[in-house]
């Protein structure tokens, strides 16, 4: 049942994204920050038996850090009003990635426990 739940979540997100220009939801630096930072978080936790849970937790933390980095970058550049909203939307992508990974990892963690 958990696999079905995970597939429903992934399907709903992909379905929502596919109704508009999905390229706006893809940002490689944001993705690398979240995934790489999550791996770093797992390694920093040291000896732990729950890789999936720690990876999910780290993805949320790195998502928030990515958002803060994006906001600081926007604040440090003189951006006119036409370009501010696309920049803000890109700044929020790490947070989206982080929470998506967390939701998936929560389901996978429970599967691993059974």
C-alpha positions, 0 to 999 in steps of 0.5 A: 500500500505504501508504494501505491501511496508514493506513486500517487504522490509522484503522479499528482505532482507530475500531473500538476507540473505537466499541465504547464511548462514543466521546464520552469520546474527544472533547475539543476543547481537547485537540484544539486544543492538539495541532493548533494547537501542531503548526502552531506547531511547523512554523512555528517550524522555519522553512524546511523542505520536509517539512511533514507530518513536522514536523507529526507530530513537533510533534503528539507534542511537544504531546501530551506538553505537553498531558498535563503541563498536564492533570496540573498542572491535576488537581494544583492542584484538590482533586479527590475520588476519584470525579472523579480518574480521569475527569480523568486520562483527559482529561489523556491525550487530547492524548497519544493525539491526538498519537500518532495524528497522528504515525502518520498523518503518518508514512504520509503522509510516505512517500507524499509521498516516493515 
